[in-house]
Amino acid sequence: MNKHELKQAIKTLRQQFIAGASFLRKQHVNKHGSELSLEHAHWFIVMGSENTGKSALLQRSELPYLLSRKHPEKTKRYEHNWWVTKEAVFIDTPSSYLSTKHKALWKHFVRLLKRYSFQKKLDGIVIVLSLDELKQNEQHKALLKTLSHRLQTIRNAFKQRIPLYFIINKIDRLEGFNDFFEDYHQHERQQMWGMHFNPNQALNRQANLEFKDLQQRLHTQFLSRLTQINHEKAHKLFQFCEQFAELSPCVSHFFTIATSKLRKYYQVQGLYFTAALAESHSTHLSLEALQKHYSERAKSYFIHDLLSNISCETSYARKIHNFHIMRNSVLTGLLIVLLSSFIFAYQASQREEKLQLVSAEIAQSQAPAPNTTNFDEINTIHKTLEGSRAFGAGDQLTEAVHTSHLHALRSEFLPPLLTLIKQGLQNNVSDIARYRVLKDYSLLSASKLDNDGFKQLLNTLSPLGPIPDLLKDTHEQKAFLQALSQHEISLPLKGVPLDATRNYFRSLPKAELAFILLASHQDFDTEMTVKFNKDPLTKGLFHYQGDNFSVPKLYTAQIANQWNNAFIAPFIQAAQNGNAVLGRLTPEGDEQSIASSMQKLYSANYNYYWSGFINSISFEQGKDLNSTLENITRLSGEHSALMSLLNLLDSNLPKTVTLNHELQTLKNFIKSKQANDLQTNLNALANSLSPIQTANDQNSAALAFVKQRFYNTESLDALEKLFNLAPALPKPLNDWIAPLITQCWQQLMQGAQQSISDQWQSNVLPFYQQSIANLYPFNPQANDKVSEAAFTHFFKPHGLLLKFYEDNMQPFINENSKDPSLKARDGVSLDFSNEALNQFKQAKKIQALYFNNHEHPSLHIGLQPGSQDGNIRDIALQLGRQAITFNAKNMMKMQYLDWPNNTDNAQASIGFVDVNGKQYRSNTQGFWGLLELMNTGQFTNISKHAWRVVFNQNNADVPELELKLHINSTENPLDIGRFSHFQAPDSLF
């Protein structure tokens, strides 16, 4: 943005604020019987990145706006929009304000905001994120950093701790959302969905706990609808629950960062989920019809009550603030009266000592700041006064303190209790939990005014949210219940949807109601949880994918085996005739049909819990070979962890329940020959791997095992049988066994590979580097030469190099083709490098040329002079004691030399005399002498077993000498070029 654009944008901003403020001043609304100006409304700003849908969220909130954006398509890039209700002003800021390029424009916006807002205060900031932003954990830090910079500007201007409301919009992008909520009526769509935060508790911990609670409520609602929907829709609803659960780590990560970025200076009020543009049914439309269809059929979810409550919450907070000031003034006056009365009593009688304690408590109660609650102080005075009655406190004083105490009980005790009750009766709570809340609260308000009844109510409410410490206080419980029993305090029925909840349960089908009555019975409160990490048999072997999965006692064999008409008859009768909670009901339907429907409900829920239990179990794969071998050992045997788990499943999949396909398949398997084969082969595999597990060198033992399997590729050992068996196993066994045996085989191969590598590095490579590498003839320019002993030891048949190959590599290499390739078994091969394979190919050629299956190197070489052009008269060659000469009499005769000579220092020479009688001679000595002399010439292949070598070819001063070599080989062993092509690799892999 250039200076001109900035100036124009600031001008537009100022004009918008002037126009908005003018509208608020002129517009009056009726509030509580009084005409008030809208300028007293609460001010909020709405922030969010591009495409978060914040404008659509405001537009589709179904709030009665007095001022709103009429033409969304005409909004300019830097303009904000005003959405005004009777209670609040929502200023929708453009997403461009979050950009660092518009920092100056943002600062000007904040200055205008403070100038025109009521009492120069900002009542809250609504931050809208899209579902995609929440899912992208890697972007959370940058997003919150940007937000904290913008919020810092606001904090610097307003000098107050501002409430923040986080909204995750576009939650309808989760698969199955529309199917889950499409039946919601308008008032249900308008309710809030999310979590509220306590400012005195850790933010990230609250987020984790509250989100788990949301998950549980979703799953409970899903369970309650199972019997009313078909399998396809049930799958979609379950898919939505699962996708929502996958947001848990994203929420946790977001608020972990938010704690450090925002918590210190801002009051994070909550996190809420909304859908501004969710379609009521899935559709397939053309592009032309899409816009019309979307506007006609799209619905908004969970926005109306959220924005409405934010406004009301702020109003309530202001009233509470004023109330605290007024209340503390009244309390101070009351305390002065009390103090005077106590002083009078102190002066008038011998009761001084006790009343001094009361006086001290009253004095202490005057110390707290005006905004703090005085419940604890009033409570202390009440307790002290109760202890003073025996020695006379005035009736007026007693009545005043007692009245104050009742008021404190009513104002401090009832609100959190009623909040929990309302939460417990909401639609998003499971029917079973709702009925329990209804029952406990109804019975408590009717007659059960005792601590046990109250504790039962708190126990019922505890899964729905944290119970305030005040409600847990035994002394206050007794005081509260006493006040109830004496009708000094009454449990309010108005405002608590008891009748609506009763009517809901009365409207349910009788079978469903009877099932809820049964499931809510306190005998079924306990749950079955297999704690894998606590059981030595399963610890480190099995674990849950998430938290420990619990199965309610109702869905265990203990209850399933009792299920019959007599067992469920009392609940059917209550569903038909009514009870103390629901009142009298109209009998409908016969008991047999209700019992049949209950059985279907029970089976559906039974399948849900046990399928969930089975599919939540993961098998802990070993991190290395040793841990994998240990896992296999623990799975083998008659009393193995696997058999124990299968027996648990078998005992809890009774015939009295109609099992789904997954569970029935698993139950059939447990008693089948296939299960016996699985256990037999696991036992056999554990036995065959036992030597590896106990070996001092596991890698070496793994190599021996692996070689045996490659030698006997046709054999069906236990591992091979398990490879064949695993694909046919029912889930989740195939998800456990197939990866286990695959990993076992891979780790065995890795161990074998490591053993081969270790032997190469310790036994072969050091000898090569010391006695072969960089020596002649492997390095033709080297002065030092490889000794005959070293050459023989390294390259001879079954020598150091090739014996290593035969023992460690040959079983894994296919040598039938021209170029060696790697063998594989069960999809796994050793990872020998191509370079290593090529070097062993070169080594085999050296062995074949120079050893020819003998223990020592040997060559039988035939020599014959070639065409000399009459320049050479006599030729002589010597190798140790071997000497051959060529002259005019035998110039064309073939003569032979045998290489090598007996000693390393044997002399090798070649000489000739030209026609002028001049002698020429070259000589050297040692094991490689003959090859060294021959390689001073130039070789040419002239036939299958013959080569020509020409000496002095490029020396004009010396006559050329040509010899023909005859060797029983297709390759020339006297050419040392092949040696330079061999280089033992540092690594074979």
N, C-alpha and C positions, 0 to 999 in steps of 0.2 A: 504494500500500500504506500503510494507516494504521499507527499505533504498535502497536495490538493485533495486527494481522496480522503485522507484522514480528517482534514478540516471539514469537508462536506459530511462525512459520517458523524462527526461530533455535533455538527449543526442539526442533523436529523435526530440524533439521540436527544438533544436538548428539547427539540420541538415535541418529540414523543412524550417526554416526561412532563412538560408543561401541559400538554393536552390531557394526559392521563390524570395528573393531579387536579386539574380543573374539573374533570368529570367526577372524580371522587368527592370533591368539595360540594358540588352542586347536587349530587345524587343522594337522596335520603331514603332509608329503608326502615321498616318497623321491626324493632327487636324488643321482645319482651314487653310489648305495649307502649314502647317509646319510639319516637322518630329520631334516628341517629344518622349522622353523615357517614358516608362510606369511607371518609378519610380516616376513620377510627379502625378500619379493617386491618387484618394482619397481613404483613408483607412477606412473600416468599419469592425466591428466584429459582428457576428450573434450569439446570445445566446438563450438558451431555454432548458426546461426540456426534459426528455426522452419522446419520442412518440408525440412531438409537430409537427413533420413533417417539421422541418426547413431545413433539407438537401434536402428533396423532393421539398420544396418551391424554393430553389435556382436552383436545377436541372431542374425544369419544368417551369422556368420563361420565357423561349423562348428568353432570351438575347443572343447576339452573344459572347460567352465566348472565350477568347484566351487561357485560362487555366482553367481546371475544373477537378473534380474528375471523373476518368474514370471507376473505378471499385468500386462502393459503398459497395459491399459485402466484400471487402478486407480491409476496413478501420478498424484499430485497435482501441481499447477502448479509448486510451489517445491521439490519433492523431487528428489534426485539418486538414481542407481541404481549399484550396485556390480556389476561383472562381474569375477570372480576366476578366474584359471587358476593352474597350478603356478608360473608364472614372473612373472605380473604382476597388478596391480590396476588395472582401468580404471574410473574414476569418470565416469559419464555425467551431465554437468551440464545442467540445463534451459535451454532457449533464453532464458527470461526473465531469466537472470543477465546477459545482455548489455545489457539495458535500463538506462538511467541511473537509472530509478526504483528499481532494486534494488541500487544501489551499496553500501549499508550491508550488505545480505544477502551480497553477493559478498565484501566484506572479511572478514566473519565466517567465511564458507566457507573462505577462504584461511588464516585463522588456525588453524582446525580441521585443515585439510589439513597444515599444517606440524607441528602438535602430534602428530599420529598417524602421519605417514608414516615409513618406515624411515630411521633416521639423519637425520631431519628434512630429507630431500632429495626433490626431485621429479625423476623420471627422464625426463620428456618430456611434451609437450602435443600432443595430436592435434586439429587444427582441421579440421572437416568443412564443406565448401562444396557447395552444389548446383550442377549444371551451369548452371542459370539464373543463379545469382549470378556464376559465372565469365564468362558471356556479357555481363553488364551492366557494360561498362567504366565507365560514368558513376557506378556505385555503389561501385567498388573503393576509392576514397579514403575514403569514409565508413565502409565496412566495416572497412578496416584501421585507421582511426582508433579505432573502437570496440574492436577487438581489442587495439590497443596500449595503450589505457587499462586494460583488464582484465589484460593481461599485465604492465603496470607494477606493479600491486598484487602479483602473484605474485613479480616480481623483487625488489621491496622486501622481501618477507617471506623469500625463500629465499637471497638474496645469491649467486646462482650463474648461470652462462650455461646456460640451459635449451634442450635440443633441441626444435625444432618440426617437426611432420610435417603437411603439408597434404594433404588428401584431397578430390578432386572426386568426389562421389557422384552417382548417377543418370545415369551416362554412357550408360546404356541408352536414354535419351531421344533419342539421335542415331538418325536413320533408318538402318535396316540393321544395327543392333548385334546384334539377335537372330539375324539371318540369318548374320552373320559368325562368331558364337561358339557357335551352337546345337549344333554337333557336338563341342564340347569335353567331355572326360571330367572327372571330379571333380578329379583331380590337376592338370589343366590350368586348370580354373576357379579353383583355389585359389592359383595362382601370383600373384606381384606383377606389376603393370603400371604403370610410371611412370618416374620419373627420380630419381636420387640426386645430391646436390650436394656438391661439394668446398668445405669451409669457407674454403679459402685462395684461392678464385677468385670473380670477380664473379658475383653471384647472377643478375641479369637476363641476362647473356651466357650463363651456363650453361643457364638455362631455355630460351633460344632455340635453342642448339645441341642440347640433349638432346631438345627437342620435335621438331626436324627429324629426329633419329635415329629417334624413335618413328614419325613419318610414313613414313620410308623403310622401316622394318620392316613396317609395315602394308601398304604398297603391294607390297612384295616377297612377303609372304604372299598377298596378293590375286593376284599374278601366278602364283604357284605353284599356285593352285587353279583357274585359268581353265579348264583343260582338263577338269576334273572336274564342272563345273556347267553348267546351261543359261544361255541369254542373260538370262532374267528375273532369276535369282539373281545372275548376274554384275553386272547393273546395280545391284542392291541393295547388293552388297558394295562396288562402286565408289562408290556414293552415300555409304556409311558412311565410306570413306576420305576422300572429299572434305569431308564435314561435320566429320570430326575435324581435317582440315587447317585448316579455317576457325577453329578454336580458337586457332591460333598467335598472332594479334595480341592475343587476350584474355589468354593466358598471359604474353606479353611485357609487356603493360600492367600486369597484376597484380603481377609481380615487379619491375618498374621502381619501382612505388610501395612495394612491400614492402621493397626495398633501403633506402629512406630511413626507413621506419617501424620496421623490425624488425631489420635485419642487425647493427646495432651491438651490441645487447644479447642477442641470441638466436642460436642455431645452427640455421639452417634446413637440415634433413636431406634433404628431398626433396618431390616432388609426385607423388601417386599417383591413379590412376583406379579407381573401383569402381562396382559395380552391386549394390545390396542386394536388389532385388526385380525381377529381369529375367525375363520370361516366356520359356519355351523355344520356343514357336511363336506366330505371330500368330493371334489368335482373334477371334471375334465372338460375344459372350455376352450374355445378358439380365442385367439388374441383379441379379435374384434369385440367379443362378448365379455372379456375379462373385467374391464373397468366397471361396466354396468353391474355385472354379477357381484363384484367385490363390494360395491357400495350398498347393494341391496341385501346381501347375505352375511356380510362380516359383522361380528359381534365383538364387544369389548368385555374383558374379564378382569375383576378384582381391582378396579380403579376408583369407582364412585365413593365407596365407604372409606377408602384409604385417604383420598384427598380431603374428603369431608371431615374425617377424624383428625387429620393433621391440623385442620383449622380449629376444630373444637378443642383439641388437646391444648392448643396454644391459648385459646380463650380460658380454658379451665386453669392453665398454669398461671395466667394473669390473676384470675380470681383467687386462686390459692395463695398467691403472693400477698394480695391485699388482705385475704382472710387471716393469714399468719400474723400480719402486723396487728390487725384488730384483735385477734384472739389473744395474742401475747399481752396486749394492753389490758384486756379483760382479766386474763390470768394474773397479771401483776396486781390489779386492784383486788382480785379475790385473795391473792396471797397476803396482801397487806391486811385485809379484813381478818384472814385466818391468823396472821401473826398477832394482831391486836387481841383476838379472842384467846389465843394461847397465852399471851402475856398476862391477860386478866386472870385466866385460870391458874397460871403460875403463881400470881401474887395472892390469890384467894385461898389456896389450899396447900396441903402437904404433897401434892402430886407433881411438884416442881421437876423432879429428876426426869420423869417420863416425858413431860411436855417440852422439856428442853430439847430432847431429841427431835420432836416435831418441829420446833422452832428452827433448829439447825437445818433440817431438810428443806423447810420453806426458804430459808436464806440462800441455800445452795440453788434452789430452783430459779432464783432471780438472776443467776449468773449468765445463763446461755444467751447467745445473741438473739435478736428479735426474730430471725427467720427459722430458728430451730424448733422442733416439736417439743411440747412439754408433757407428753404422755408419761414418760418415765418418772418425771417429778411428781405429777399428780398421783400416779400409781404408788409411789413411795410414801407420799403423805397419807394416802388412803390406808395403806398397810399399817403405818405408824399409829394412825388414829384408831384403827380397829383394835390395836394393842392397848390403847389408852382408855377405851370405853369403860373398863372396869373401875377406873378411878376418876370417872366423870369428866366428860367433855360436853360442852353445851349442845343442846339439840339443834340449834340453828347452825352451829359450826359443823356438827356431824352431817346434817342434811346437805349443807353446802358442798362439803367435800365429797359426799356420796353422789350427789347429783353431777358434780364435775367428773367423778370417776366413771359414772354411767355414760356420760357424754363422750369421755375419752375412749371407753370401750367401744361405743357405737361407731365413733368416727374413725378409730384406728383399726378395730378388729373386723368390722363388717365389710369395708370396701375390698380388701384383698381376698376375703373369703368369697364374696359375691363375684368378684372377677374370675376366680377359679371355677366357681359354679357355672357361670355363663360360658366359660371356655369348655367346660365339660358337657354342656348341652348343645354346643354348636353342631352344625351339620357336618363339619369336616372331622368330627370325632366318630370313631366306630360306634355302631349301634349298641354293641355290648357295653362299651365304656359309658355311653350316654345313659343307658338303662341303669347301670350301677350308680352313677351320680344322681339320677332322678330318684332311685330307691333310697339311697342313704340320706339325701337331703329331705325327701318327703317324710321318711320315718323320724328323722331328727326333729323336724319342725312339728311333727304330729305329737310324738310322745317320748321318743327315746333321748331324753335330755340327760345323758350321762357321758362320762369320759370315753367309755368304750365305743359308744355310737359315734362320738365326734372323731375319735381316732380312726374308726372305720371309714368315715367320710374323707378324712385327710389321706388315708391310704389309697382310696379310690381316685382322689384328685392328683396324687403325686406323679403319676406318669404323664399328666397333662401339662405340668409346669412346676417350677420350684415353689415349694411351700415357704412363705415368709417365716422367719424365726419366731415372730410374735405369735403366730398361730400354733406353733409347737410348744409354747411355754405352758407347762402344766397348771401353774397357779392362775394364769390368765384364762385358761380353758375353764377351770372351775368357776372363776368369777363370772365369766361370760355365760356359762350354762346355768348358773344360779340366777343370774339376771333374766335369762330366758324363762326358767321355771316359775319365777315370780312375776312374769309378764311385765317386767320393767324394760326389757328389750324384746322385740319380736323379730323373728326372721322374716324379711320382706318377701312377699310373693309377687308383688308387682315389680316389673322390670326383670324378673327371672322367668324365662320362658317355660315354666312348669306345665301349664295347660297345653301349650303348643306341642311340647315334647310328648306329653301323654297322648294327645290326639294323634300324633305321628305314629306312636307304637300301636294305638288302637286300630289305625288304618292298615296296618301291615297284614299280609296273609297270615292265617292262623299258624301254619307250619313255621313260617319265618319268626313269628313272635314267640312261639313255643321254644324254638331253637335258641333265641336270644335269652329267654328266661333260664334255660338250662345252662347255656354257656356263661352267664353272668353269676352263676352260683359260686359262692366262695370256696366250695370244695375243690374247684378246678383252678384256683389261683396259681398253684405251683406250676413250674415248667421243667421240662427235661432238657438238660444241656450236657452234651458230651464235651468235656474240657480236654481236648487233645493234648494241650501243652502241659497238663498236670499229670496225665497218665503215663507212667514210664514205658508202657507198651506202645503208645502212639506218639509220644513227644518227639518232635523233629521228623516225624514221618507223615502225619496228616495235619492240616491246619485249615481254618476257615478262610475264605477269600476276603471276608470283611470281619465284622464283630462276631462273637460267638453266636451261633444260630440256636435258638431255643424252640422247642415244640411244646405247646401247652399240654398240660396233663390230660385235658379232654381228648386229645388226639394221640393217645398212646394205647398200647394193647390192654393195659389195665382197665381202661374205660371201654374200649371197643369190644372187649370180650363180655362186658356186662350189658351192652346195648341190646335191649329188647323192648317189647311193648310195655312191660311192667316198669322198666327203668325210666321211660320217658313219659309214662301216663300222667304223673303229677303236673308236669309242665304243660302237657296238652290241655288238661283240665283248667289250669290257670289261664291259658291263652283263650279258652272258650268262655270261661265264667268270670274271669277277672281276679284281682288280688288287691291287697292294701295299697299298692302303688298306683295301679291303673284304674281302680274302681271296678264297678260292675260292667261286664262286657256282654255283647249279644252273641250267643252260641251260633257258630256257623260251621258247616262241614262235619263229616263224620270222623271219628278218631282214627280209623284205619287209613283213610286217605291222608290225614295230617301226619300220621306216623310214617307213611311211605315217603312223603315229601321231606320230612325231617331226615330220614335215612339218606336221601339224595344230597341234602345239604351237608350232612355230616361227612359223607363220602367225598364230596367235592372239597370241603375244607381239609379233610384228612389227607387227600392227595396233594393239596397245595402245600401243606406244611412238610410232608415227608419228601416231596419232590424238591422243595426248597432246601431242606436239610441235606439231601444227597448232592444236589448241584452246587451247594455252597462249600463242599469239601474239596480241597486241593491236595494233591500228593506232593510232598516235599522232595524234589529231585536232588540227588547228591551233588555236592559242589566239586567233588573229585572222585577218583576211582575208589579210594578207601571208603568214603561215605556211601557211594553207590553200592558197593559190595555189602556194606553193613545193612543198608535198606533191604537188599534182596534176602539177606539172612533173616531179618526181622519179619519179612513177609512169608517166610517158609515155616514149616512146622505145623503141627495140629492146632496149637494154641497161638497162632501168629496174630499180629495186629489186624491183618486183612480178614482172617476167619472170624475174629471177635466182632469186627465191624459188620460183616455179612450176617453173622448170627443175630446181632442187634437189630438189623434191618428185617431179617426173616421173622423175628419174634414180634415185631411191631407192624407187620403187614398181614393182619389177620383175615380170615375168610369172611368175617362179618362185614367187611368194608368192600365196596365195589372199587377196585383199584383201577387207576388209569393205565394206559398202555405201557408207559415207562416203568411204573412200579410193578405191574404184573409181569413184565418181561424180566425184570430183575429178580422177582420172587421165584419165577420158574427156573431161572438160571442157578440160584443158590443151591437147589437140591438136584441139579442135573449132573450128567456125566461130564459135561463141559467144565463145570466148576471143579469137579474132582480132577480133571486133566490139568486145569490151571494150577491147582495146588500141588499136584504131583510133579509137574515140570518146574515149578518154582523151587520145590524141594531138591530136585535133581540138579538144577542150575546152581543152587546154593552149595551143594556138595561138590560140584565140579570146580567151583570158584574158591572153595575153602582153602586150597593150597596157596592161592594167590593172596588171600586175605591174611594168612599167617606167615607168609614169606618175609625174610629179611629184606629182600630186594623185590618189591612188588612189580616193578617194571620188567625185570628179567623173567619173573614168573608169568607175567602177562604175555611176553613174547613167546614163551614156550606154548601157552594155551592158544594163542593166535595162530602160530605156525601149524599146530596140529589141525586146526579148523581149515586152514588153507590146503594142507596136504590131503584132507579127507572132505573134499567139497560135496561129495554125494551123501555123506552121513547125516542123519537127522538127529542131532544132539538136542539137549534140552533147550538151548538158546534158539535153535532153528525152529523147534516145535512151538516155542512161545511167539516167535515172529509170525508163524502161520496162524496161531490161535488168536492173537491180540485183535485183529480187525473184526472178528466175529463176536467179541465180548460186548455185552450191553453197556450202555453209558451208566455211570461214569467210569466203569472199570477199564474200558478201552482207552479212556483219556489218561488213566494212571499207568497201565501196564505197557502200552505201546511206547510212550516216551521213556519209560524206565529201561526196557530192554534195548531200545535204540541207543540211549545214552550209555548204558553199560557196555555195549559193543564198541561204541565210539571211544569211550575212555580206555577200554582194553587195547584198542588199536593205537591210541595216543601213548599209552604206557609202553607198548611194544616199540613204537617209533622212538620214544625217548631212550629205551634200552639200546636200540641199534645205534642211535646217535652217540650215547655215552661210550659204547665200545669203540666206535670209530674214533672218537676224540681221544680216548685213552690208550688204545692198542695199535691202531693203524697209522693215524695221521702223524703222531710224533716220530715214528720210525721213518716215514716218508720224508718229512721235513728235514730230518737230520742226515739221512743216508742216501736220498734220491734227489730231492728237489734241488734245483740250481747247480747240479753237477753234470759233467759231460757223460753221456750224450744228450741228456734231457735238456741241458742248456749248452748248445754247440759252442758257445764262446767261452765256456768255463775252463779254467786250467785244471781244477781238481776233477777227478773222475769217480764215478760210481764203482765200487769194488765188485768183483765177481761174486763174492759171498753175499753182499747186500742185494745185488741184482737177482741172484738165485733165490735168496730167502723171500724176497718180495713178490717175484713174478712166477716162480715155478708152480707146476700143478699142485694144488692144495697148499700153496705157500701162503704167506701172511695175507696178501690182498685177496686172492681168489678163494681162500678158505673162508675169509670173512664174508665174501659175497655168497658162497654156497650155504653158509650157516644162517645168515641173517637177511639176505635179500632175495635169493633165488625163489623161495616159496611164494613171493609176492609179485613176481615179474613173469610176464608172458613172453617167452623167448622163441615162439614158433614163427613169428613174423620177422621180416628183415630188420625192422627197428623194434627194440624192446618196448613193451607197454605194460601198464600196471594192471594186475588182477584186482578184482573186487569181490567181496562176499557180503551179502546182505546190504548192498549199497555203499560199502565203505572200503576204501583202499588206502594203503600207505602213501604218503605224499613225497615220494622220491622225486627229486628234480630231474629235468631232462638232461641237464649238464652232468649230473652224477651218473645217469644211465649211459650217456655217451662215453664217459671216461672209463667205465668198466668195459664197455665194448672195445675201446682202444687197448685196455689191459689184456683182454682175451686175445686180441690179435698178436700182441707182443709175446704172450705165452705160447701161442700156436706156432709162430715163426721161429722162435729161438729155443723152445724146449721140446716141442713135438711130442708131448706126453712123457718126457724124460725128466729125471730129477735135476739134471744139469743142462745148461745151454749147450747146443752143439750145432755146427753147420758143416756140411760136406760140400765143398766148393770146387767145381771144375773150371780150370782156366785154360785159355787158348788165345794166342796172339791174334789180333785182327789184322787188317790191312795196314801196312806200315809205309807204303810208297817207296820201299827200298832204302829208307833213311836209317834204319836200325838193323844192327847185325846180330847182337846177342841181348837176351832178356833174362834177368834173374830175380826170383822172389824168395823171401825167407820169412818163416814164422816160427820163432824159437828154433828147434832142431830140424824143422821141416824146411827143405830147400828144393826148389825146382828151377830148371834153366831151359831156355829156348834158344836154339842156334839154327844154323843152316840145315842141319840134319833132321831136326825134330820141330821145326818152326810151326807146323800145322798140327802137331800132336796134342791131344787133351791131357792135361796133368791136374792133380788134385791136391788141395790143402784142407786140413780139418781145423776148424776154429771151435773153441779157443785152445791156446796152448796150456801146458800144465801149470804155469806160474803167472802171477800177475805181472812180473817184470820181464817176461819173454820179449825178445826184440822182434820187430816186424819191419821189413825193408823191401823196397822195390827199386831195381836199377837196370840200366841198359847201356850198351855201347853202340855209338853211331858208326856209320861206314868210314868215318875218318879216324876211328879208334878212340874217340873222346868218350869218357865215362860220365854217366849221370846216376845219382843215387839219392833216394829219400828214405828216411827211416824214423821209427819211433818205437816205443815199447809199452808194455802193459796189456791188460786184458782187452782193451778196446783198440789196440794198435792197428790191427788189420783194417777194421772199419774206418779208423781215422785216416789211414793212407788212402783207402779206396774212395773216401768222400772228398779227396782233393781233386778227383776227376769228375767228369760229367756223365751221368747214367742215361742210357737210352734203352727202352724195352724193345727187343727185336723178335721175340717169340714168347710162347707161353711160359717157358722156364729159362729164358736166356736174356741177358742184358749186355749191352756194350758200354764200356767205360773208357773214356778218352782223357788222357792226362796232357798237360801242357798245351791245351787247345788254343789258348790266347797268348802264348809266349813265343814270339818270332825267333828268339835266340835258342830255343830248345826244341828239338824234334818232337812231334806228337807221338805219344805211345797209346796204342789201342789194344785193349784186352776184351775177350769175350768171357762172360761169366755164365756158368750153367749150375743152377740150384733147383732142387726139387720143391719148388714153391711157385705159386702164382704171383707172389709179391716179392720184391727185392729186399732181403733182410739186411744187405750191406748198406742200404740207404738209411742214414740215421735221422732223416727228416721226421719219421713217424714218432720218434721219442719226444721231440719238442711239442707234438700234439697232445701228449699225455700230461695231465696235471691233476693230481688228487685234490678234489674240492675240500674247502674248509668245512662245508656242511653238506650232508647228503639230501637235505630236505629244503 
